[in-house]
Amino acid sequence: MSRTDRLLLGTLVLVAVLTAVNILPGVAGWNRSWRAFQSLGLQLEAVRVRPDRHGLEVDLLLWNDSDVPVRVIDITAAIQANGHSVAAGRLTLDGLTLLGGERHSQVVVGEVYGNTQQTFEEQISDPSVEWTVSGQMRVAVQSGDEAEEAIIPFRGVVDGP
């Protein structure tokens, strides 16, 4: 399979995956489950509140379903509640390359903005509040010595408690 064929196949897979919605159960320690969209091997798994209630953690489960190595360069995430931005985080990943079929869990921590701290504390336990996480991941798809970079946006809505 040529490099062009692999990129075309990857694009077709991306279109199919972007139409899929995966509901993942909450795991111990996570206060809400996550309804996730998948794109190019990125799956958002859950959002949890740190014990001090001053920050949010976005846990990203990444996997590469292709046979082409994927290098993750950086990830940014923003967290909103009821349409108001409450936190943001950025993570630069040096040397994280996922081989075919490989999985990796990565956490992006977002500190809650000072001017939204009170609102955040009031709303975090309210199941009627819609929480969204959005951001982008910059990746490089490698084939031999050649690499192409892409910016992959992601967005999801947090389910109730």
C-alpha positions as CSV (number, residue, x, y, z in Angstrom):
1,M,0.0,0.0,0.0
2,S,1.5,3.3,-1.1
3,R,1.7,6.4,1.2
4,T,-1.0,8.1,-0.8
5,D,-3.3,5.0,-0.4
6,R,-2.6,5.0,3.4
7,L,-3.4,8.7,3.7
8,L,-6.6,8.3,1.6
9,L,-7.7,5.3,3.7
10,G,-6.9,7.3,6.8
11,T,-9.1,10.2,5.6
12,L,-12.0,7.7,4.9
13,V,-11.6,6.2,8.3
14,L,-11.6,9.7,9.8
15,V,-14.9,10.5,8.2
16,A,-16.4,7.3,9.4
17,V,-15.1,7.7,12.9
18,L,-16.2,11.4,13.2
19,T,-19.8,10.2,12.7
20,A,-19.5,7.7,15.6
21,V,-20.4,8.5,19.2
22,N,-19.0,6.3,21.9
23,I,-20.5,6.4,25.4
24,L,-17.9,5.3,28.0
25,P,-18.8,4.3,31.5
26,G,-17.3,6.3,34.4
27,V,-14.5,4.7,36.3
28,A,-13.6,4.9,40.0
29,G,-12.6,8.5,40.9
30,W,-14.3,10.1,37.8
31,N,-17.3,12.1,38.7
32,R,-19.0,12.1,35.3
33,S,-18.9,9.9,32.2
34,W,-18.0,11.3,28.9
35,R,-19.7,11.1,25.5
36,A,-16.9,11.2,23.1
37,F,-16.2,11.8,19.4
38,Q,-13.2,10.0,18.0
39,S,-10.9,11.5,15.4
40,L,-7.7,10.1,14.0
41,G,-7.0,7.9,17.0
42,L,-7.9,10.4,19.6
43,Q,-10.6,9.5,22.1
44,L,-11.6,11.7,25.0
45,E,-12.4,9.4,27.9
46,A,-13.5,11.5,30.9
47,V,-13.4,14.7,32.8
48,R,-12.8,14.7,36.5
49,V,-12.5,17.4,39.2
50,R,-9.4,17.4,41.2
51,P,-10.0,17.0,45.0
52,D,-9.2,20.7,45.7
53,R,-12.0,21.7,43.3
54,H,-9.8,24.4,41.8
55,G,-9.1,22.6,38.6
56,L,-10.3,20.1,36.0
57,E,-8.4,17.3,34.3
58,V,-9.1,16.2,30.8
59,D,-8.0,12.6,30.3
60,L,-7.3,11.7,26.7
61,L,-7.0,8.1,25.6
62,L,-5.1,8.1,22.4
63,W,-4.7,5.1,20.1
64,N,-3.4,4.5,16.6
65,D,-5.5,2.0,14.6
66,S,-3.4,2.3,11.5
67,D,-0.1,0.8,10.6
68,V,1.5,4.2,10.2
69,P,3.3,5.7,13.2
70,V,1.6,8.8,14.6
71,R,3.6,11.4,16.5
72,V,1.7,13.6,18.9
73,I,3.2,17.1,19.2
74,D,0.9,19.0,21.5
75,I,-2.6,19.2,22.9
76,T,-4.7,22.2,24.0
77,A,-8.0,21.9,25.8
78,A,-10.6,24.4,27.0
79,I,-13.4,23.7,29.4
80,Q,-16.8,25.4,29.4
81,A,-19.8,25.4,31.7
82,N,-23.1,26.8,30.4
83,G,-21.2,28.4,27.6
84,H,-18.7,30.2,29.9
85,S,-15.0,29.3,29.7
86,V,-13.9,28.1,33.1
87,A,-10.5,26.6,32.4
88,A,-7.9,25.8,29.8
89,G,-4.8,23.7,29.6
90,R,-1.9,22.9,27.2
91,L,0.5,20.0,27.0
92,T,3.5,19.8,24.8
93,L,4.4,16.1,24.2
94,D,8.0,15.6,23.2
95,G,8.7,12.3,21.6
96,L,5.3,10.7,22.0
97,T,4.9,8.4,19.0
98,L,2.2,5.8,18.8
99,L,3.0,2.8,16.7
100,G,0.2,0.8,14.9
101,G,-2.3,-0.5,17.5
102,E,-0.6,1.3,20.4
103,R,-2.6,3.1,23.1
104,H,-1.6,5.9,25.5
105,S,-3.4,7.8,28.2
106,Q,-2.6,11.5,28.7
107,V,-3.9,14.1,31.1
108,V,-4.2,17.8,30.4
109,V,-4.8,19.8,33.6
110,G,-6.8,23.1,33.4
111,E,-6.8,25.5,36.3
112,V,-10.1,27.2,36.8
113,Y,-10.0,30.9,36.0
114,G,-10.1,33.1,39.1
115,N,-13.1,35.1,37.8
116,T,-15.2,31.9,37.4
117,Q,-14.1,30.1,40.5
118,Q,-17.3,30.8,42.5
119,T,-19.5,29.8,39.5
120,F,-17.5,26.7,38.9
121,E,-17.8,25.6,42.6
122,E,-21.6,26.2,42.5
123,Q,-22.2,24.4,39.2
124,I,-19.8,21.4,39.5
125,S,-22.2,19.3,41.5
126,D,-25.3,20.4,39.5
127,P,-26.2,17.6,37.0
128,S,-28.3,20.0,35.0
129,V,-25.2,22.1,34.0
130,E,-23.8,21.1,30.6
131,W,-20.0,20.8,30.6
132,T,-18.1,20.8,27.3
133,V,-14.5,20.3,26.5
134,S,-13.0,21.4,23.3
135,G,-9.5,21.9,21.9
136,Q,-7.1,20.6,19.3
137,M,-4.3,18.1,19.0
138,R,-1.4,18.7,16.6
139,V,-0.1,15.5,15.2
140,A,2.4,14.4,12.6
141,V,1.7,11.3,10.5
142,Q,5.0,9.6,9.7
143,S,5.7,7.2,6.8
144,G,9.3,6.3,6.6
145,D,11.4,9.5,6.7
146,E,8.5,11.7,5.6
147,A,6.0,13.4,8.0
148,E,2.9,15.6,7.5
149,E,1.4,17.7,10.3
150,A,-2.3,18.1,11.0
151,I,-4.4,20.0,13.5
152,I,-7.3,17.8,14.8
153,P,-10.0,19.6,16.7
154,F,-12.1,17.8,19.3
155,R,-15.2,18.5,21.3
156,G,-17.5,16.6,23.6
157,V,-20.3,17.0,26.2
158,V,-20.0,15.7,29.7
159,D,-22.9,13.5,30.8
160,G,-24.7,13.8,34.2
161,P,-23.1,12.4,37.4
